[in-house]
Amino acid sequence: MRRLLFLNLFFSLFICFSCSESIVSSFKKSVNDADKIKIYFYKNGESSERIESIISVDNKDEIKKFIDCITDEDAPFYKCGFTGSAELFKNNESLINMEFNIKSGCCHIIFKFRETMFSKKISDEGINLINQYIAKSK
């Protein structure tokens, strides 16, 4: 009886730890095949209704850099608006839309994955990358 209990506990723990992949890791795997990203920058960094410029990127390395800027660290769902959004594509079909803010004190990116909204911090490298895209768009 103890042996059966031990085996049951062992398999339960094994299953729990083998499935403990983070949401961000799972998300990154799901968009790994993206072949284009469109980044929309909002006028005055405030409203999705007023798009000021759009950057399209189809270089896989650049797309990976953008995706990798999303960290595992949770961020609050700030109420300070968004400076832009990003849309990932595969074969001209939209995979996901995300909105981000890179202003100090509000820096985060939100996205819906597996029917749940997430707010994650953007890495410093990601902020620099987005600022480079902003400079190119002007």
C-alpha positions in Angstrom: 0.0 0.0 0.0 2.8 2.4 0.9 4.5 1.5 -2.4 1.4 2.4 -4.4 1.0 5.7 -2.5 4.7 6.5 -3.1 4.4 5.8 -6.8 1.2 7.9 -7.1 2.9 10.8 -5.3 6.0 10.4 -7.5 4.1 10.5 -10.8 2.0 13.4 -9.6 5.1 15.5 -8.8 6.7 14.4 -12.0 3.7 15.6 -14.0 3.5 18.9 -12.1 7.2 19.7 -12.6 7.3 18.6 -16.2 4.4 20.9 -17.1 5.6 24.0 -15.2 6.7 25.9 -18.3 6.1 29.6 -17.9 3.3 31.5 -19.7 5.9 33.6 -21.5 7.9 30.5 -22.7 4.7 28.9 -24.0 3.6 32.2 -25.6 7.0 32.5 -27.3 6.8 29.0 -28.6 3.3 29.7 -30.0 4.6 32.7 -32.0 8.0 31.3 -32.9 7.0 30.9 -36.6 6.0 34.5 -37.0 7.4 35.9 -40.3 6.3 39.5 -39.9 5.6 42.0 -37.3 3.8 45.3 -37.7 4.5 47.9 -35.0 2.0 50.8 -34.7 3.1 53.9 -32.9 0.4 56.1 -31.5 0.3 59.9 -32.0 1.7 61.6 -28.9 2.1 58.1 -27.4 -1.4 58.1 -26.2 -4.3 56.6 -28.3 -4.7 53.6 -30.5 -7.3 55.7 -32.5 -4.5 58.0 -33.7 -1.8 55.9 -35.3 1.2 58.2 -36.2 3.4 55.6 -37.9 3.8 51.9 -38.7 6.9 49.9 -39.0 6.9 46.4 -40.8 9.6 44.0 -40.0 10.1 40.7 -41.8 13.6 39.8 -40.7 13.3 36.7 -38.5 16.2 37.8 -36.2 14.5 41.2 -35.6 11.2 39.6 -34.9 12.9 37.2 -32.4 14.5 40.2 -30.7 11.1 41.9 -30.3 9.5 38.7 -28.9 12.4 38.2 -26.6 11.9 41.6 -25.0 8.9 40.2 -23.2 10.0 39.1 -19.7 8.5 36.6 -17.3 8.1 39.3 -14.8 4.5 40.4 -14.2 3.6 44.1 -14.5 0.5 45.8 -13.2 -2.2 46.6 -15.6 -1.3 50.3 -15.6 -4.0 52.9 -16.4 -1.6 55.2 -18.3 -2.5 54.2 -21.8 -0.3 52.8 -24.5 2.4 54.2 -26.7 1.9 51.6 -29.4 0.9 48.1 -30.4 2.4 45.2 -32.3 0.8 42.5 -34.5 2.6 39.3 -35.3 1.9 37.5 -38.6 2.5 34.1 -40.2 1.8 33.8 -43.9 -0.1 37.1 -43.8 -2.4 35.8 -41.1 -2.5 37.6 -37.8 -1.3 35.5 -34.9 -1.6 38.0 -32.0 -2.1 41.7 -31.2 -0.3 43.2 -28.2 -0.2 46.8 -26.8 2.7 48.3 -25.0 3.8 51.4 -23.2 7.5 52.3 -22.9 7.1 55.5 -20.8 9.0 55.4 -17.5 6.8 54.2 -14.7 4.3 52.5 -17.1 6.6 50.2 -19.1 4.7 47.0 -19.9 3.2 44.9 -22.7 -0.2 43.3 -22.6 -1.5 40.3 -24.6 -4.1 37.7 -24.5 -2.9 34.1 -24.4 -5.0 31.0 -23.7 -8.0 33.2 -23.1 -6.3 35.2 -20.4 -4.9 38.7 -20.4 -1.3 39.1 -19.3 0.7 42.2 -18.5 4.5 41.6 -18.5 7.5 43.9 -18.2 9.5 44.8 -21.2 13.3 44.3 -20.9 15.7 47.2 -21.2 16.9 45.8 -24.5 13.3 45.8 -25.7 12.8 49.4 -24.7 15.9 50.3 -26.7 14.7 48.3 -29.7 11.3 50.0 -29.7 12.9 53.4 -29.4 15.1 52.5 -32.4 12.0 51.7 -34.4 10.4 54.9 -33.3 13.4 56.8 -34.6 13.3 54.9 -37.9 9.6 55.7 -38.3 10.1 59.5 -38.3 
